């Protein structure tokens, strides 16, 4: 159990900021995750891919 607490502290106590690209990627991943939960028939991961 201590290893989980230590890992959580490492992640959430990190004072560094995200770059604009990292923040956009994080938001995109969360949005895709939520969209997949509510509409699993659509593959939202393919939306950014170019043909």
mmCIF entry with sequence, helices, sheets and N, C-alpha, C, O atoms, coordinates in Angstrom:
data_MODEL
# 
_entry.id   MODEL 
# 
_entity.id                         1 
_entity.type                       polymer 
_entity.pdbx_number_of_molecules   1 
# 
_entity_poly.entity_id                      1 
_entity_poly.type                           'polypeptide(L)' 
_entity_poly.nstd_linkage                   no 
_entity_poly.nstd_monomer                   no 
_entity_poly.pdbx_seq_one_letter_code       
;(UNK)(UNK)(UNK)(UNK)(UNK)(UNK)(UNK)(UNK)(UNK)(UNK)(UNK)(UNK)(UNK)(UNK)(UNK)(UNK)
(UNK)(UNK)(UNK)(UNK)(UNK)(UNK)(UNK)(UNK)(UNK)(UNK)(UNK)(UNK)(UNK)(UNK)(UNK)(UNK)
(UNK)(UNK)(UNK)(UNK)(UNK)(UNK)(UNK)(UNK)(UNK)(UNK)(UNK)(UNK)(UNK)(UNK)(UNK)(UNK)
(UNK)(UNK)(UNK)
;
_entity_poly.pdbx_seq_one_letter_code_can   XXXXXXXXXXXXXXXXXXXXXXXXXXXXXXXXXXXXXXXXXXXXXXXXXXX 
_entity_poly.pdbx_strand_id                 A 
# 
loop_
_entity_poly_seq.entity_id 
_entity_poly_seq.num 
_entity_poly_seq.mon_id 
_entity_poly_seq.hetero 
1 1  UNK n 
1 2  UNK n 
1 3  UNK n 
1 4  UNK n 
1 5  UNK n 
1 6  UNK n 
1 7  UNK n 
1 8  UNK n 
1 9  UNK n 
1 10 UNK n 
1 11 UNK n 
1 12 UNK n 
1 13 UNK n 
1 14 UNK n 
1 15 UNK n 
1 16 UNK n 
1 17 UNK n 
1 18 UNK n 
1 19 UNK n 
1 20 UNK n 
1 21 UNK n 
1 22 UNK n 
1 23 UNK n 
1 24 UNK n 
1 25 UNK n 
1 26 UNK n 
1 27 UNK n 
1 28 UNK n 
1 29 UNK n 
1 30 UNK n 
1 31 UNK n 
1 32 UNK n 
1 33 UNK n 
1 34 UNK n 
1 35 UNK n 
1 36 UNK n 
1 37 UNK n 
1 38 UNK n 
1 39 UNK n 
1 40 UNK n 
1 41 UNK n 
1 42 UNK n 
1 43 UNK n 
1 44 UNK n 
1 45 UNK n 
1 46 UNK n 
1 47 UNK n 
1 48 UNK n 
1 49 UNK n 
1 50 UNK n 
1 51 UNK n 
# 
_struct_asym.id          A 
_struct_asym.entity_id   1 
# 
loop_
_struct_conf.conf_type_id 
_struct_conf.id 
_struct_conf.pdbx_PDB_helix_id 
_struct_conf.beg_label_comp_id 
_struct_conf.beg_label_asym_id 
_struct_conf.beg_label_seq_id 
_struct_conf.pdbx_beg_PDB_ins_code 
_struct_conf.end_label_comp_id 
_struct_conf.end_label_asym_id 
_struct_conf.end_label_seq_id 
_struct_conf.pdbx_end_PDB_ins_code 
_struct_conf.beg_auth_comp_id 
_struct_conf.beg_auth_asym_id 
_struct_conf.beg_auth_seq_id 
_struct_conf.end_auth_comp_id 
_struct_conf.end_auth_asym_id 
_struct_conf.end_auth_seq_id 
_struct_conf.pdbx_PDB_helix_class 
_struct_conf.details 
_struct_conf.pdbx_PDB_helix_length 
HELX_P HELX_P1 AA1 UNK A 2  ? UNK A 12 ? UNK A 2  UNK A 12 1 ? 11 
HELX_P HELX_P2 AA2 UNK A 20 ? UNK A 38 ? UNK A 20 UNK A 38 1 ? 19 
HELX_P HELX_P3 AA3 UNK A 44 ? UNK A 48 ? UNK A 44 UNK A 48 5 ? 5  
# 
_struct_conf_type.id          HELX_P 
_struct_conf_type.criteria    ? 
_struct_conf_type.reference   ? 
# 
loop_
_atom_site.group_PDB 
_atom_site.id 
_atom_site.type_symbol 
_atom_site.label_atom_id 
_atom_site.label_alt_id 
_atom_site.label_comp_id 
_atom_site.label_asym_id 
_atom_site.label_entity_id 
_atom_site.label_seq_id 
_atom_site.pdbx_PDB_ins_code 
_atom_site.Cartn_x 
_atom_site.Cartn_y 
_atom_site.Cartn_z 
_atom_site.occupancy 
_atom_site.B_iso_or_equiv 
_atom_site.pdbx_formal_charge 
_atom_site.auth_seq_id 
_atom_site.auth_comp_id 
_atom_site.auth_asym_id 
_atom_site.auth_atom_id 
_atom_site.pdbx_PDB_model_num 
ATOM 1   N N  . UNK A 1 1  ? 0.823   -1.198 0.000   1.00 0.00 ? 1  UNK A N  1 
ATOM 2   C CA . UNK A 1 1  ? 0.000   0.000  0.000   1.00 0.00 ? 1  UNK A CA 1 
ATOM 3   C C  . UNK A 1 1  ? 0.862   1.255  0.000   1.00 0.00 ? 1  UNK A C  1 
ATOM 4   O O  . UNK A 1 1  ? 0.486   2.270  -0.587  1.00 0.00 ? 1  UNK A O  1 
ATOM 5   N N  . UNK A 1 2  ? 2.006   1.190  0.650   1.00 0.00 ? 2  UNK A N  1 
ATOM 6   C CA . UNK A 1 2  ? 2.887   2.358  0.686   1.00 0.00 ? 2  UNK A CA 1 
ATOM 7   C C  . UNK A 1 2  ? 3.376   2.744  -0.699  1.00 0.00 ? 2  UNK A C  1 
ATOM 8   O O  . UNK A 1 2  ? 3.565   3.927  -0.979  1.00 0.00 ? 2  UNK A O  1 
ATOM 9   N N  . UNK A 1 3  ? 3.585   1.759  -1.575  1.00 0.00 ? 3  UNK A N  1 
ATOM 10  C CA . UNK A 1 3  ? 4.078   2.067  -2.918  1.00 0.00 ? 3  UNK A CA 1 
ATOM 11  C C  . UNK A 1 3  ? 3.029   2.838  -3.720  1.00 0.00 ? 3  UNK A C  1 
ATOM 12  O O  . UNK A 1 3  ? 3.379   3.687  -4.540  1.00 0.00 ? 3  UNK A O  1 
ATOM 13  N N  . UNK A 1 4  ? 1.760   2.552  -3.491  1.00 0.00 ? 4  UNK A N  1 
ATOM 14  C CA . UNK A 1 4  ? 0.694   3.293  -4.185  1.00 0.00 ? 4  UNK A CA 1 
ATOM 15  C C  . UNK A 1 4  ? 0.673   4.740  -3.716  1.00 0.00 ? 4  UNK A C  1 
ATOM 16  O O  . UNK A 1 4  ? 0.557   5.660  -4.524  1.00 0.00 ? 4  UNK A O  1 
ATOM 17  N N  . UNK A 1 5  ? 0.785   4.935  -2.422  1.00 0.00 ? 5  UNK A N  1 
ATOM 18  C CA . UNK A 1 5  ? 0.793   6.288  -1.867  1.00 0.00 ? 5  UNK A CA 1 
ATOM 19  C C  . UNK A 1 5  ? 2.002   7.057  -2.381  1.00 0.00 ? 5  UNK A C  1 
ATOM 20  O O  . UNK A 1 5  ? 1.878   8.218  -2.770  1.00 0.00 ? 5  UNK A O  1 
ATOM 21  N N  . UNK A 1 6  ? 3.161   6.424  -2.389  1.00 0.00 ? 6  UNK A N  1 
ATOM 22  C CA . UNK A 1 6  ? 4.369   7.077  -2.881  1.00 0.00 ? 6  UNK A CA 1 
ATOM 23  C C  . UNK A 1 6  ? 4.236   7.431  -4.357  1.00 0.00 ? 6  UNK A C  1 
ATOM 24  O O  . UNK A 1 6  ? 4.628   8.525  -4.763  1.00 0.00 ? 6  UNK A O  1 
ATOM 25  N N  . UNK A 1 7  ? 3.693   6.531  -5.163  1.00 0.00 ? 7  UNK A N  1 
ATOM 26  C CA . UNK A 1 7  ? 3.519   6.802  -6.590  1.00 0.00 ? 7  UNK A CA 1 
ATOM 27  C C  . UNK A 1 7  ? 2.551   7.950  -6.808  1.00 0.00 ? 7  UNK A C  1 
ATOM 28  O O  . UNK A 1 7  ? 2.783   8.808  -7.659  1.00 0.00 ? 7  UNK A O  1 
ATOM 29  N N  . UNK A 1 8  ? 1.470   7.970  -6.047  1.00 0.00 ? 8  UNK A N  1 
ATOM 30  C CA . UNK A 1 8  ? 0.486   9.052  -6.166  1.00 0.00 ? 8  UNK A CA 1 
ATOM 31  C C  . UNK A 1 8  ? 1.116   10.384 -5.792  1.00 0.00 ? 8  UNK A C  1 
ATOM 32  O O  . UNK A 1 8  ? 0.879   11.390 -6.461  1.00 0.00 ? 8  UNK A O  1 
ATOM 33  N N  . UNK A 1 9  ? 1.901   10.400 -4.749  1.00 0.00 ? 9  UNK A N  1 
ATOM 34  C CA . UNK A 1 9  ? 2.576   11.638 -4.348  1.00 0.00 ? 9  UNK A CA 1 
ATOM 35  C C  . UNK A 1 9  ? 3.533   12.124 -5.428  1.00 0.00 ? 9  UNK A C  1 
ATOM 36  O O  . UNK A 1 9  ? 3.640   13.328 -5.661  1.00 0.00 ? 9  UNK A O  1 
ATOM 37  N N  . UNK A 1 10 ? 4.227   11.208 -6.087  1.00 0.00 ? 10 UNK A N  1 
ATOM 38  C CA . UNK A 1 10 ? 5.145   11.588 -7.152  1.00 0.00 ? 10 UNK A CA 1 
ATOM 39  C C  . UNK A 1 10 ? 4.401   12.247 -8.303  1.00 0.00 ? 10 UNK A C  1 
ATOM 40  O O  . UNK A 1 10 ? 4.893   13.213 -8.887  1.00 0.00 ? 10 UNK A O  1 
ATOM 41  N N  . UNK A 1 11 ? 3.233   11.739 -8.632  1.00 0.00 ? 11 UNK A N  1 
ATOM 42  C CA . UNK A 1 11 ? 2.473   12.270 -9.758  1.00 0.00 ? 11 UNK A CA 1 
ATOM 43  C C  . UNK A 1 11 ? 1.811   13.593 -9.405  1.00 0.00 ? 11 UNK A C  1 
ATOM 44  O O  . UNK A 1 11 ? 1.917   14.555 -10.165 1.00 0.00 ? 11 UNK A O  1 
ATOM 45  N N  . UNK A 1 12 ? 1.134   13.659 -8.274  1.00 0.00 ? 12 UNK A N  1 
ATOM 46  C CA . UNK A 1 12 ? 0.336   14.837 -7.955  1.00 0.00 ? 12 UNK A CA 1 
ATOM 47  C C  . UNK A 1 12 ? 1.103   15.938 -7.249  1.00 0.00 ? 12 UNK A C  1 
ATOM 48  O O  . UNK A 1 12 ? 0.592   17.051 -7.127  1.00 0.00 ? 12 UNK A O  1 
ATOM 49  N N  . UNK A 1 13 ? 2.299   15.669 -6.787  1.00 0.00 ? 13 UNK A N  1 
ATOM 50  C CA . UNK A 1 13 ? 3.104   16.709 -6.149  1.00 0.00 ? 13 UNK A CA 1 
ATOM 51  C C  . UNK A 1 13 ? 4.166   17.267 -7.092  1.00 0.00 ? 13 UNK A C  1 
ATOM 52  O O  . UNK A 1 13 ? 5.096   17.938 -6.645  1.00 0.00 ? 13 UNK A O  1 
ATOM 53  N N  . UNK A 1 14 ? 4.039   17.001 -8.378  1.00 0.00 ? 14 UNK A N  1 
ATOM 54  C CA . UNK A 1 14 ? 4.988   17.491 -9.370  1.00 0.00 ? 14 UNK A CA 1 
ATOM 55  C C  . UNK A 1 14 ? 4.642   18.946 -9.705  1.00 0.00 ? 14 UNK A C  1 
ATOM 56  O O  . UNK A 1 14 ? 3.575   19.204 -10.262 1.00 0.00 ? 14 UNK A O  1 
ATOM 57  N N  . UNK A 1 15 ? 5.512   19.892 -9.382  1.00 0.00 ? 15 UNK A N  1 
ATOM 58  C CA . UNK A 1 15 ? 5.193   21.307 -9.586  1.00 0.00 ? 15 UNK A CA 1 
ATOM 59  C C  . UNK A 1 15 ? 5.402   21.814 -11.019 1.00 0.00 ? 15 UNK A C  1 
ATOM 60  O O  . UNK A 1 15 ? 5.084   22.966 -11.315 1.00 0.00 ? 15 UNK A O  1 
ATOM 61  N N  . UNK A 1 16 ? 5.928   20.975 -11.900 1.00 0.00 ? 16 UNK A N  1 
ATOM 62  C CA . UNK A 1 16 ? 6.187   21.452 -13.254 1.00 0.00 ? 16 UNK A CA 1 
ATOM 63  C C  . UNK A 1 16 ? 4.878   21.638 -14.015 1.00 0.00 ? 16 UNK A C  1 
ATOM 64  O O  . UNK A 1 16 ? 3.905   20.919 -13.787 1.00 0.00 ? 16 UNK A O  1 
ATOM 65  N N  . UNK A 1 17 ? 4.871   22.602 -14.912 1.00 0.00 ? 17 UNK A N  1 
ATOM 66  C CA . UNK A 1 17 ? 3.673   22.878 -15.697 1.00 0.00 ? 17 UNK A CA 1 
ATOM 67  C C  . UNK A 1 17 ? 3.724   22.097 -17.006 1.00 0.00 ? 17 UNK A C  1 
ATOM 68  O O  . UNK A 1 17 ? 4.790   21.692 -17.471 1.00 0.00 ? 17 UNK A O  1 
ATOM 69  N N  . UNK A 1 18 ? 2.559   21.900 -17.578 1.00 0.00 ? 18 UNK A N  1 
ATOM 70  C CA . UNK A 1 18 ? 2.467   21.233 -18.866 1.00 0.00 ? 18 UNK A CA 1 
ATOM 71  C C  . UNK A 1 18 ? 2.631   22.260 -19.981 1.00 0.00 ? 18 UNK A C  1 
ATOM 72  O O  . UNK A 1 18 ? 2.233   23.416 -19.839 1.00 0.00 ? 18 UNK A O  1 
ATOM 73  N N  . UNK A 1 19 ? 3.218   21.825 -21.087 1.00 0.00 ? 19 UNK A N  1 
ATOM 74  C CA . UNK A 1 19 ? 3.288   22.690 -22.251 1.00 0.00 ? 19 UNK A CA 1 
ATOM 75  C C  . UNK A 1 19 ? 1.896   22.759 -22.880 1.00 0.00 ? 19 UNK A C  1 
ATOM 76  O O  . UNK A 1 19 ? 1.023   21.964 -22.533 1.00 0.00 ? 19 UNK A O  1 
ATOM 77  N N  . UNK A 1 20 ? 1.685   23.683 -23.784 1.00 0.00 ? 20 UNK A N  1 
ATOM 78  C CA . UNK A 1 20 ? 0.389   23.777 -24.462 1.00 0.00 ? 20 UNK A CA 1 
ATOM 79  C C  . UNK A 1 20 ? 0.073   22.488 -25.211 1.00 0.00 ? 20 UNK A C  1 
ATOM 80  O O  . UNK A 1 20 ? -1.076  22.045 -25.234 1.00 0.00 ? 20 UNK A O  1 
ATOM 81  N N  . UNK A 1 21 ? 1.085   21.890 -25.820 1.00 0.00 ? 21 UNK A N  1 
ATOM 82  C CA . UNK A 1 21 ? 0.892   20.649 -26.561 1.00 0.00 ? 21 UNK A CA 1 
ATOM 83  C C  . UNK A 1 21 ? 0.519   19.501 -25.628 1.00 0.00 ? 21 UNK A C  1 
ATOM 84  O O  . UNK A 1 21 ? -0.369  18.707 -25.938 1.00 0.00 ? 21 UNK A O  1 
ATOM 85  N N  . UNK A 1 22 ? 1.197   19.417 -24.485 1.00 0.00 ? 22 UNK A N  1 
ATOM 86  C CA . UNK A 1 22 ? 0.895   18.369 -23.511 1.00 0.00 ? 22 UNK A CA 1 
ATOM 87  C C  . UNK A 1 22 ? -0.513  18.532 -22.939 1.00 0.00 ? 22 UNK A C  1 
ATOM 88  O O  . UNK A 1 22 ? -1.231  17.549 -22.756 1.00 0.00 ? 22 UNK A O  1 
ATOM 89  N N  . UNK A 1 23 ? -0.901  19.768 -22.659 1.00 0.00 ? 23 UNK A N  1 
ATOM 90  C CA . UNK A 1 23 ? -2.229  20.032 -22.122 1.00 0.00 ? 23 UNK A CA 1 
ATOM 91  C C  . UNK A 1 23 ? -3.304  19.691 -23.149 1.00 0.00 ? 23 UNK A C  1 
ATOM 92  O O  . UNK A 1 23 ? -4.328  19.098 -22.810 1.00 0.00 ? 23 UNK A O  1 
ATOM 93  N N  . UNK A 1 24 ? -3.069  20.065 -24.402 1.00 0.00 ? 24 UNK A N  1 
ATOM 94  C CA . UNK A 1 24 ? -4.024  19.722 -25.461 1.00 0.00 ? 24 UNK A CA 1 
ATOM 95  C C  . UNK A 1 24 ? -4.150  18.203 -25.593 1.00 0.00 ? 24 UNK A C  1 
ATOM 96  O O  . UNK A 1 24 ? -5.258  17.681 -25.718 1.00 0.00 ? 24 UNK A O  1 
ATOM 97  N N  . UNK A 1 25 ? -3.024  17.499 -25.566 1.00 0.00 ? 25 UNK A N  1 
ATOM 98  C CA . UNK A 1 25 ? -3.038  16.040 -25.673 1.00 0.00 ? 25 UNK A CA 1 
ATOM 99  C C  . UNK A 1 25 ? -3.785  15.415 -24.498 1.00 0.00 ? 25 UNK A C  1 
ATOM 100 O O  . UNK A 1 25 ? -4.564  14.481 -24.686 1.00 0.00 ? 25 UNK A O  1 
ATOM 101 N N  . UNK A 1 26 ? -3.556  15.918 -23.297 1.00 0.00 ? 26 UNK A N  1 
ATOM 102 C CA . UNK A 1 26 ? -4.245  15.413 -22.113 1.00 0.00 ? 26 UNK A CA 1 
ATOM 103 C C  . UNK A 1 26 ? -5.756  15.619 -22.230 1.00 0.00 ? 26 UNK A C  1 
ATOM 104 O O  . UNK A 1 26 ? -6.533  14.706 -21.950 1.00 0.00 ? 26 UNK A O  1 
ATOM 105 N N  . UNK A 1 27 ? -6.170  16.811 -22.640 1.00 0.00 ? 27 UNK A N  1 
ATOM 106 C CA . UNK A 1 27 ? -7.600  17.091 -22.817 1.00 0.00 ? 27 UNK A CA 1 
ATOM 107 C C  . UNK A 1 27 ? -8.203  16.196 -23.891 1.00 0.00 ? 27 UNK A C  1 
ATOM 108 O O  . UNK A 1 27 ? -9.318  15.694 -23.741 1.00 0.00 ? 27 UNK A O  1 
ATOM 109 N N  . UNK A 1 28 ? -7.459  16.001 -24.973 1.00 0.00 ? 28 UNK A N  1 
ATOM 110 C CA . UNK A 1 28 ? -7.936  15.158 -26.068 1.00 0.00 ? 28 UNK A CA 1 
ATOM 111 C C  . UNK A 1 28 ? -8.114  13.714 -25.603 1.00 0.00 ? 28 UNK A C  1 
ATOM 112 O O  . UNK A 1 28 ? -9.101  13.065 -25.950 1.00 0.00 ? 28 UNK A O  1 
ATOM 113 N N  . UNK A 1 29 ? -7.171  13.220 -24.829 1.00 0.00 ? 29 UNK A N  1 
ATOM 114 C CA . UNK A 1 29 ? -7.265  11.847 -24.316 1.00 0.00 ? 29 UNK A CA 1 
ATOM 115 C C  . UNK A 1 29 ? -8.453  11.679 -23.382 1.00 0.00 ? 29 UNK A C  1 
ATOM 116 O O  . UNK A 1 29 ? -9.170  10.682 -23.466 1.00 0.00 ? 29 UNK A O  1 
ATOM 117 N N  . UNK A 1 30 ? -8.672  12.654 -22.483 1.00 0.00 ? 30 UNK A N  1 
ATOM 118 C CA . UNK A 1 30 ? -9.821  12.568 -21.574 1.00 0.00 ? 30 UNK A CA 1 
ATOM 119 C C  . UNK A 1 30 ? -11.131 12.637 -22.350 1.00 0.00 ? 30 UNK A C  1 
ATOM 120 O O  . UNK A 1 30 ? -12.059 11.877 -22.073 1.00 0.00 ? 30 UNK A O  1 
ATOM 121 N N  . UNK A 1 31 ? -11.210 13.543 -23.319 1.00 0.00 ? 31 UNK A N  1 
ATOM 122 C CA . UNK A 1 31 ? -12.430 13.657 -24.120 1.00 0.00 ? 31 UNK A CA 1 
ATOM 123 C C  . UNK A 1 31 ? -12.706 12.355 -24.859 1.00 0.00 ? 31 UNK A C  1 
ATOM 124 O O  . UNK A 1 31 ? -13.845 11.888 -24.886 1.00 0.00 ? 31 UNK A O  1 
ATOM 125 N N  . UNK A 1 32 ? -11.686 11.769 -25.454 1.00 0.00 ? 32 UNK A N  1 
ATOM 126 C CA . UNK A 1 32 ? -11.839 10.502 -26.168 1.00 0.00 ? 32 UNK A CA 1 
ATOM 127 C C  . UNK A 1 32 ? -12.293 9.401  -25.216 1.00 0.00 ? 32 UNK A C  1 
ATOM 128 O O  . UNK A 1 32 ? -13.138 8.579  -25.569 1.00 0.00 ? 32 UNK A O  1 
ATOM 129 N N  . UNK A 1 33 ? -11.736 9.387  -24.021 1.00 0.00 ? 33 UNK A N  1 
ATOM 130 C CA . UNK A 1 33 ? -12.121 8.388  -23.029 1.00 0.00 ? 33 UNK A CA 1 
ATOM 131 C C  . UNK A 1 33 ? -13.600 8.510  -22.684 1.00 0.00 ? 33 UNK A C  1 
ATOM 132 O O  . UNK A 1 33 ? -14.317 7.509  -22.664 1.00 0.00 ? 33 UNK A O  1 
ATOM 133 N N  . UNK A 1 34 ? -14.061 9.726  -22.411 1.00 0.00 ? 34 UNK A N  1 
ATOM 134 C CA . UNK A 1 34 ? -15.465 9.925  -22.062 1.00 0.00 ? 34 UNK A CA 1 
ATOM 135 C C  . UNK A 1 34 ? -16.391 9.629  -23.235 1.00 0.00 ? 34 UNK A C  1 
ATOM 136 O O  . UNK A 1 34 ? -17.453 9.033  -23.056 1.00 0.00 ? 34 UNK A O  1 
ATOM 137 N N  . UNK A 1 35 ? -15.993 10.041 -24.429 1.00 0.00 ? 35 UNK A N  1 
ATOM 138 C CA . UNK A 1 35 ? -16.816 9.756  -25.597 1.00 0.00 ? 35 UNK A CA 1 
ATOM 139 C C  . UNK A 1 35 ? -16.916 8.253  -25.840 1.00 0.00 ? 35 UNK A C  1 
ATOM 140 O O  . UNK A 1 35 ? -17.983 7.754  -26.198 1.00 0.00 ? 35 UNK A O  1 
ATOM 141 N N  . UNK A 1 36 ? -15.821 7.533  -25.650 1.00 0.00 ? 36 UNK A N  1 
ATOM 142 C CA . UNK A 1 36 ? -15.836 6.073  -25.806 1.00 0.00 ? 36 UNK A CA 1 
ATOM 143 C C  . UNK A 1 36 ? -16.770 5.410  -24.793 1.00 0.00 ? 36 UNK A C  1 
ATOM 144 O O  . UNK A 1 36 ? -17.412 4.407  -25.103 1.00 0.00 ? 36 UNK A O  1 
ATOM 145 N N  . UNK A 1 37 ? -16.844 5.964  -23.592 1.00 0.00 ? 37 UNK A N  1 
ATOM 146 C CA . UNK A 1 37 ? -17.729 5.400  -22.571 1.00 0.00 ? 37 UNK A CA 1 
ATOM 147 C C  . UNK A 1 37 ? -19.200 5.541  -22.966 1.00 0.00 ? 37 UNK A C  1 
ATOM 148 O O  . UNK A 1 37 ? -20.005 4.646  -22.710 1.00 0.00 ? 37 UNK A O  1 
ATOM 149 N N  . UNK A 1 38 ? -19.542 6.662  -23.586 1.00 0.00 ? 38 UNK A N  1 
ATOM 150 C CA . UNK A 1 38 ? -20.939 6.938  -23.900 1.00 0.00 ? 38 UNK A CA 1 
ATOM 151 C C  . UNK A 1 38 ? -21.354 6.505  -25.291 1.00 0.00 ? 38 UNK A C  1 
ATOM 152 O O  . UNK A 1 38 ? -22.547 6.350  -25.553 1.00 0.00 ? 38 UNK A O  1 
ATOM 153 N N  . UNK A 1 39 ? -20.401 6.304  -26.190 1.00 0.00 ? 39 UNK A N  1 
ATOM 154 C CA . UNK A 1 39 ? -20.729 5.890  -27.546 1.00 0.00 ? 39 UNK A CA 1 
ATOM 155 C C  . UNK A 1 39 ? -19.610 4.998  -28.070 1.00 0.00 ? 39 UNK A C  1 
ATOM 156 O O  . UNK A 1 39 ? -18.818 5.433  -28.906 1.00 0.00 ? 39 UNK A O  1 
ATOM 157 N N  . UNK A 1 40 ? -19.532 3.756  -27.593 1.00 0.00 ? 40 UNK A N  1 
ATOM 158 C CA . UNK A 1 40 ? -18.408 2.883  -27.955 1.00 0.00 ? 40 UNK A CA 1 
ATOM 159 C C  . UNK A 1 40 ? -18.405 2.441  -29.413 1.00 0.00 ? 40 UNK A C  1 
ATOM 160 O O  . UNK A 1 40 ? -17.404 1.896  -29.877 1.00 0.00 ? 40 UNK A O  1 
ATOM 161 N N  . UNK A 1 41 ? -19.491 2.657  -30.150 1.00 0.00 ? 41 UNK A N  1 
ATOM 162 C CA . UNK A 1 41 ? -19.533 2.228  -31.550 1.00 0.00 ? 41 UNK A CA 1 
ATOM 163 C C  . UNK A 1 41 ? -18.677 3.120  -32.449 1.00 0.00 ? 41 UNK A C  1 
ATOM 164 O O  . UNK A 1 41 ? -18.234 2.678  -33.509 1.00 0.00 ? 41 UNK A O  1 
ATOM 165 N N  . UNK A 1 42 ? -18.441 4.365  -32.044 1.00 0.00 ? 42 UNK A N  1 
ATOM 166 C CA . UNK A 1 42 ? -17.669 5.306  -32.854 1.00 0.00 ? 42 UNK A CA 1 
ATOM 167 C C  . UNK A 1 42 ? -16.219 5.278  -32.386 1.00 0.00 ? 42 UNK A C  1 
ATOM 168 O O  . UNK A 1 42 ? -15.952 5.310  -31.185 1.00 0.00 ? 42 UNK A O  1 
ATOM 169 N N  . UNK A 1 43 ? -15.277 5.218  -33.334 1.00 0.00 ? 43 UNK A N  1 
ATOM 170 C CA . UNK A 1 43 ? -13.853 5.221  -32.993 1.00 0.00 ? 43 UNK A CA 1 
ATOM 171 C C  . UNK A 1 43 ? -13.331 6.649  -33.067 1.00 0.00 ? 43 UNK A C  1 
ATOM 172 O O  . UNK A 1 43 ? -12.921 7.113  -34.131 1.00 0.00 ? 43 UNK A O  1 
ATOM 173 N N  . UNK A 1 44 ? -13.348 7.346  -31.930 1.00 0.00 ? 44 UNK A N  1 
ATOM 174 C CA . UNK A 1 44 ? -12.938 8.743  -31.897 1.00 0.00 ? 44 UNK A CA 1 
ATOM 175 C C  . UNK A 1 44 ? -11.432 8.916  -32.071 1.00 0.00 ? 44 UNK A C  1 
ATOM 176 O O  . UNK A 1 44 ? -10.982 10.007 -32.422 1.00 0.00 ? 44 UNK A O  1 
ATOM 177 N N  . UNK A 1 45 ? -10.653 7.881  -31.838 1.00 0.00 ? 45 UNK A N  1 
ATOM 178 C CA . UNK A 1 45 ? -9.194  7.977  -31.995 1.00 0.00 ? 45 UNK A CA 1 
ATOM 179 C C  . UNK A 1 45 ? -8.807  8.234  -33.441 1.00 0.00 ? 45 UNK A C  1 
ATOM 180 O O  . UNK A 1 45 ? -7.744  8.799  -33.697 1.00 0.00 ? 45 UNK A O  1 
ATOM 181 N N  . UNK A 1 46 ? -9.643  7.835  -34.395 1.00 0.00 ? 46 UNK A N  1 
ATOM 182 C CA . UNK A 1 46 ? -9.332  8.024  -35.802 1.00 0.00 ? 46 UNK A CA 1 
ATOM 183 C C  . UNK A 1 46 ? -9.667  9.430  -36.293 1.00 0.00 ? 46 UNK A C  1 
ATOM 184 O O  . UNK A 1 46 ? -9.334  9.767  -37.429 1.00 0.00 ? 46 UNK A O  1 
ATOM 185 N N  . UNK A 1 47 ? -10.302 10.245 -35.493 1.00 0.00 ? 47 UNK A N  1 
ATOM 186 C CA . UNK A 1 47 ? -10.752 11.556 -35.930 1.00 0.00 ? 47 UNK A CA 1 
ATOM 187 C C  . UNK A 1 47 ? -9.595  12.481 -36.307 1.00 0.00 ? 47 UNK A C  1 
ATOM 188 O O  . UNK A 1 47 ? -9.744  13.311 -37.204 1.00 0.00 ? 47 UNK A O  1 
ATOM 189 N N  . UNK A 1 48 ? -8.451  12.356 -35.643 1.00 0.00 ? 48 UNK A N  1 
ATOM 190 C CA . UNK A 1 48 ? -7.311  13.239 -35.918 1.00 0.00 ? 48 UNK A CA 1 
ATOM 191 C C  . UNK A 1 48 ? -6.427  12.734 -37.047 1.00 0.00 ? 48 UNK A C  1 
ATOM 192 O O  . UNK A 1 48 ? -5.548  13.459 -37.514 1.00 0.00 ? 48 UNK A O  1 
ATOM 193 N N  . UNK A 1 49 ? -6.644  11.512 -37.489 1.00 0.00 ? 49 UNK A N  1 
ATOM 194 C CA . UNK A 1 49 ? -5.784  10.944 -38.526 1.00 0.00 ? 49 UNK A CA 1 
ATOM 195 C C  . UNK A 1 49 ? -6.118  11.532 -39.894 1.00 0.00 ? 49 UNK A C  1 
ATOM 196 O O  . UNK A 1 49 ? -7.280  11.730 -40.251 1.00 0.00 ? 49 UNK A O  1 
ATOM 197 N N  . UNK A 1 50 ? -5.075  11.795 -40.625 1.00 0.00 ? 50 UNK A N  1 
ATOM 198 C CA . UNK A 1 50 ? -5.222  12.331 -41.992 1.00 0.00 ? 50 UNK A CA 1 
ATOM 199 C C  . UNK A 1 50 ? -5.289  11.167 -42.978 1.00 0.00 ? 50 UNK A C  1 
ATOM 200 O O  . UNK A 1 50 ? -4.622  10.152 -42.780 1.00 0.00 ? 50 UNK A O  1 
ATOM 201 N N  . UNK A 1 51 ? -6.068  11.299 -44.014 1.00 0.00 ? 51 UNK A N  1 
ATOM 202 C CA . UNK A 1 51 ? -6.176  10.241 -45.045 1.00 0.00 ? 51 UNK A CA 1 
ATOM 203 C C  . UNK A 1 51 ? -5.033  10.312 -46.012 1.00 0.00 ? 51 UNK A C  1 
ATOM 204 O O  . UNK A 1 51 ? -4.958  9.507  -46.940 1.00 0.00 ? 51 UNK A O  1 
# 
